[in-house]
């Protein structure tokens, strides 16, 4: 199998991670607002259709709240992994550059 050259843009990876983090914070804010939003019983009236609508509205709110919390968790995880990956690539590249420079110094010392 032929060797392939891998190229990574760590600045872009970090920028994407920052965007994911921002989106995660927005999802968390939405979840917080939804959890604070109370829908008092009887707000739509006290007849069967109004109570049915109230129940449906509460279920929808709870569903959106759970989804927002899930989005926050996933986006935060993605952001963290992106930053970790960028750091690993940067460190690996730096270590490789130092090893190459060290090998070059060793060859120069042998030639002298």
N, C-alpha and C positions, 0 to 999 in steps of 0.2 A: 504494500500500500504506500503510495507516495506521501511524503511529508507535506503538511500544509502549514502555511503561515497564519498564525492567529494575530489579529489586531484588535485592541480594545481601546475604546475612548472612555477613559475613566471620568472625565468631566461630564460627558453626556450621561454616563451611568449615575453619577451623583445628582445631576440635574433631574433625571427621571425619578430617582429616589426622593428628592425633595418635593417633586410634584405629587408623588404617591403619599408622602407624609402630609402635605397640605390637604389633599383630598380626604385622607383619613381623619384629620382634624375637623373638616367640614362635616363628615358623616357623624363624628362624635357629637358635634354641636347640634346637628339635626336630631340625633337620638335624645340628647338632653332636653331639647325643646319639646319633643314629642312626649317624653316621660313626664314633663311638667304640665302638659296640656290635659286638663281634666274636662270631662264631658259629663256634667251632672245629669243624673236621672231626671226625666221629665222635661228636659230642655226643649224637646220637640213636641211636647204635649203628653197627655196621659191617655192615649188610646192605643190600640194594638199596633197599628201601622207605625206610629211614632216610636213606640218601644222597640219594634223590630228594626227600624232605621237606627235607633240609638245603639242597639246591640251590634248591628253591622258596622257602624262607624267605629265603635270600640275595637272590634276585631280587626278592622283595617288599620287603625292606629297602632295596635299591638304588633301587627305583622310588619308595618313599616319601621316601627321601633326596633324590632329584632333584626330586620335587614340592615338598618343603619348601624347597629352595633356590630353585626357580622362584617360589614364593609369596613368599618373602622379597624377591626382586628386584622383583617386581611391586608388592607392597604398599609397599615403600620408595619406588618411583617414584611411585606414587599420592600418597603422603604429601608428597613433595617438590613435586609439581605443585600440590597443594592449597594448600600454604603460599605458593608462588610466585604462584598465582592470587589469593589473598587479599591479598598485598602489592601486586599490580598494581592490583586494584580500589581498595584504600585509597589508593594513590598517585594514581591517576586522579581519584578523588573529591576528594582534597585539592587537586590541581592545578586542577580545575574550580572548586572553591570559591574559590580564590585569584584565578582569572581573573574570576569573577563579582564578587568584592569589588573588584578593580581596576577593572572597568568601572563599578561603582557610584561609586567615588571619582572617576573621570574625569568622569562626568555631573554630579556635585556640584560639581566644579571649574568646569565650563562654565557652570553655573547661577549661580555667584557673581559 
